[in-house]
Amino acid sequence: MSRPAFRNALTDLLNIELPIIQAPMAGVSSPPMAAAVSNSGGLGSIGIGATDAAGARAMIDAVRARSGGPLNVNVFCHVPARSDSAVEAAWTEHLRPEFARFGAAPPVALREIYRSFIDGTDVRNMLLAEKPRVVSFHFGLPSPQTISLLRAAGIALFASATNIRDACIAENAGVDAVVAQGYEAGGHRGSFDPDGLDDRLGTMALTRLLVRQLRIPVIAAGGIMDGAGIAAALSLGASAALLGTAFIACDESQADAGYRAALKSDAAHHTVMTRAISGRPARCLTNRFTTLGAGIAATRIPSYPIAYDAAKALNAAAKAAGAWGYGAHWAGQGAPLARELPTADLMASLTQELSTGAPAPTHR
């Protein structure tokens, strides 16, 4: 059965049939998932912020082995971490009792486990060679030279923004579209300055503000879980919707058993914004780690991604002991609406809901 087309400047640019973009959510997105989304007429995505150039190329190859459709490759453009040995030592001591619960000890020293794309010439050169249809930026922007090189290679560029100021900076830098990330979105806030004022704008308000402000397409992100949500974003002027939490329970998701169980629990109704896991604000299902970070001042948590080193070590110790409550269970406020389906089936449902205007069915 043919799929209805929703044409606009962005879908024409990307050569996609549907205004649906799967978010490159860490711990969720995978090459098989991205391929299934692209094969269904949307834009599939992978995130490469946690790997090197060789690992990223392997992920791109894995998508291309399954799909000839367009691909979005997401990179992190954070300012490299500022190490503070005193803060890091105090943080590991704060976590020590939790490690002890599982017969483990915290790392002797915390490391900067992820490298920023700002410093990643090798990753940039790999992208220039591989030429994915889209490269998207989170936490900021790379250098003007990198943006010029990527554009010259025919790669479309997206940038996340949580406010008008960051969106205007991205537009002026030469990106092709801005992702309007609302406060209800799961995963890391895309704020350029994580310590700056956050007006906590919701997806719909931010989308409408940016549609009126910018001359380039706007992609709505945050809390969108079904075709009705996509239609609402489009009605406000968005050119597409980016969905992340909607894909957590899909068959191709990388979410482990603990993550999936948490998504089906009461925790889905109580997501929280926390710095404790990674060092930057991120929305997560409530769990033991978010409780550990509750009420802790930002100045007492190591910088991103140094804090992540401790979090991953504690999660590994807990999982080894059969405990699942310490993971980076990123999820947005729409988490209770997640559906357990193969990715292709979810895309078919989203398409039908968007085409007919009918909301997703309810199950009581």
N, C-alpha and C positions, 0 to 999 in steps of 0.2 A: 504494500500500500504506500502510495506516495505521501510525502510529508508536506504540509503547507509551508510556504516560505514567508518569512517576515523580513522584508527588505528595508534596509536603511544604510546610511553611509558606512557604519561600522561593519555590518554583515557583508556588505559589498567589498569592503577593504580586505576582510578576512576570507571571503569566499565560503561563508557558512550559511546554512539554510535556516538555522534557529538562533534566536538571541539568547542562547544559554551557554554560559561558560562555567566549567567545573573548576573550582578553586584548587590551587596547589597546596592544600593544607597538609602540613607536616604530620606524619603518622597515619595519614589517610590516603592521599593520592598515590597512585602507582602507575607504571606504564600500561598494564592491561586496562585500568580504569580510564586513563586518558584516551587510549585508542578506542575504547567502546563509546566514549562521548563523541569523539570526532567522527566515528563511523555512523553515529546517529544524527549527525547534522549540526552538532554544537562544536564548541572549542574545548578540547581536552588540555589538561595542564599537568606539568610535573614541577616540583620544587627541587632545586639543586643546591640550596644554601648549606646543606649538611654534608656535601661531598666535594671531591676535587674534580679537575677537568676530565680525567679518565673515567671516573665514576659517572659524571654527568653525560659524557658521550655514550657510555653503555646504556644509560636510561633512555636517551634519545633513540638509540638504535633499537631498543626493545619496543618502543612505541611504533617506530617505523616498520618493524617486522610485522606488526598487527594492523597498521592503518596507513593509508596514503593521505589522510586528511591533515588539516592544519594542527599545529601544536604550539602551545604557550609554555615557555620555559621561564620559571620565576627565579629571581636572584635577590639576595638580601644586600642592601646598600647601607648597612649600619656603620656608624663611626666606630672604628676599632676600639676595643675595650680599654678602659682605664683601670689598670690593676691597682688594688689597695690591699696590701698584705694584712693590715690590721682588720679591715672589714671582712676579708675572706676568712681569716682565722676565727673571728668571732662567729661568722655564719656556720662554719663547720662545727664549732662547739655547740651552737644552738641545735644542730641536727644530730649531734653525737648520740643522744639518748634513743633516737629513732633507729639509727644504725645498730645500736646495741640490742634492740628488740629482735634483730635478725642475726645476731652473732657476728656483726661486721663493724668496721670502723670507717669513718669518713676519709676521703683522700687526704694525704699529707699536705698536698698543695693543689690548688685549683688551677685549671688550664683554660686558655681561650680556645675552645674546641672547634669553633666555626670561623672561617676566614671571610671577611667582607668582600663583596664583589668590587668595592672601591679599590681594593688592593690586588684584585685577581686578574692580572694580565693574561695568565694562562687560560683561565675560564673564558675571558673575553675573546681570545684568539680561537678557542674551540667553537664558540658560538658563531663567530664570523665565518668559520669553515663549514659548520653544519647548517647554518641559516634556517633555524626554526621560523615559523611564520610570525611568531610573537615572542618578544622578550619582555617580561614585566618586572618592575622594580618595587621592592617593599622596603620600608624604613627610610626612604630617601632616594637620591639619584646618584648615578655615577658621574664621572667627569664629562664636561662638554665634548672632549675629544672622543670618549667612548660612545656617547650618544651619536655623534656625527658618523663614526665608523659603522655602527650598527644600522643607522638609517641608510647610509650609502650602500650597505649590503642588501637592502630591500627588506629589512626586518621591521615589522611594526612594533611600536613601543607603547607599553602601558605603565602607569605609575599609580600606586595607591595613595589616597589622601583622606584625611579625617577632618579636614577643615578647608575653608576657602583659600587661606594663605598658601598652604602646601599645594593645593590644586593649581593655583595661578603660577607658582614657581615651576611646577611640572609642565604646564602648558607653554610657558615662556622658554623652557629648556628644549622644547621640540618633540614632546611625546605625542602620540597619535590619539590616545584616549586616557581618561582618568577613571580609576576605580573609586567610587564614593563609598568608603568603608564606614558604615554606621556603628554606633557604640554597641549594638546588640550582636555584632558579628563574632563568630568564634575565632580562636587563635590570636596571634599577635596583632596589636594595634599597629597600623602602618604610619603612625605619627613620625614626622621627620625629627622632632625633638621630643623624646619620651619624658623629659623632665619639664617641658613647657606646659602652659595652661591647656587643659583639655576641656572643651565645651561639651563633650559627650553627645554630640549631635547624632540623632537617630538616622537610620538609612533613608527614610522617605524625606525628611526635612533636608538632609544634606544633599540628596540627589536633586531635589527641586532647586535648592540654592545654586548648585553647580551648573545645572542645565541653564539657568538664567545668566550665570556669570561667564561661563566658558564658551569658546568658539569651537571646541572639539567635542567628540562624543563622550558621554558619561555612562559608566557601567555601575549599576546599583549592586551593593554587596552588604549582606547582614540581615539575618532573620528571614530570608526568602527560602521557602521549603517546598513550594508547589506552584502549579501553573497560575493560580490566582495571585500569588505573590509576585510572580514574574509580570503578569498583566498589570498589576498595580504600579510596578516600577516603570513599565513602558508608558503607562498613562501619564506619568509625571515627566516624561521626556527622556528617560534613560534609553539608550540604544540597545542595551542588553542587561542581563542579570547574571551575577556571579554567585554560585551556590557552593558551599563547602560542607556544612553540617548535614545537608540533605544526602550526602554520599557516604557518610561514616559507616552506615550499616550495610552498604552494598557488598556483594560477594567479593568484588575486586579490591575492596578497601584493605589497607595494611593494618587497620585497628586490630589489636590483639583481643583475646577473650575477656580480659578485665575491662578494657575500653568499651567493648560491646555490651558487657553486662551493666556497666555504669550508665551507658546511654539508655538502657531499658529500665533503669531504676529511678527512684525519686530524685536522684541527683540531676536528672535532665531538666527538672523544673526549677533548679536553684543554681544556675551557672554563676560564676563569680569572675571578676577581673582581678588578676593577681600578678605580681612581679616575682613571687617567691620561686617559681619553677625555673625561669630562664634569666631573670634580671630585667626584663621589659614587660610592660603591661600586656596581658593576654587573657582572653576569656576561656574559662575551663569549667568542666563539670566539677562540682564540689567533691573533694576527696580528702584523704588524710594529709596530703601535701598542701592543699589550699588552706586547710585548717592550721597547719604549722605556720603559714605565712600571714594569717589573719592578724591585722593590727600592727604588723611590723613596718616601721618607717622605711621608705625607699632608700634612705641613706645607709641603712643597715644591711641591705642586700647587695651582693656583688654585682658588678656591671654585666650586661649581656655581652657575650654568652658564657662568661666565667661562672655565673651562678648555675647555669645549665649542667656544668660538669658535676657539681654536687648532687643535683636533682637526678641525673641519670644514674649516678652511682647508687643512690638510695633506692631508686626504683628497681635497679638490677638486684640489689641485695634482698629487697622485699619479694620480688618475683621468684627468686631462687628458693625462698622459704614458703612459697605458695600464697603470698599476699599480693593483692592487686590494687591497692588504694593509693599508690604514689606516682602514677604515670602522668604524662602530659596529655590529659584527656581533653583536648581542645574541642569546644563546641559552643555554638551560639544560642541565643535565647529561643530559637525555634526547635531546639533539640527534641522535645517530645513528639514532634511531627515526623521524625526520621522513619524511613521505611526500609525493611529488609528485603531487598530485591537485587537481582543482577543489574549492573549499571545500564545495560541496554533497555531493560524493562522499566527502570526508573525514568530514563530519557523518553521512552514511549508514553509513559503516564504523564510526564510533564508536558509533552507535546500535545497530547489529547486535552489536558486541562486548559492549556493556554489557548488552544484552537476553539474549544467549545465554551470557554468562560465558566466552566463548572469547577467548583472547588474539589479538592481531593476527597475521596470517600472517608467517612469516619468509621471507626471500629471501636465498639464499647465492650 
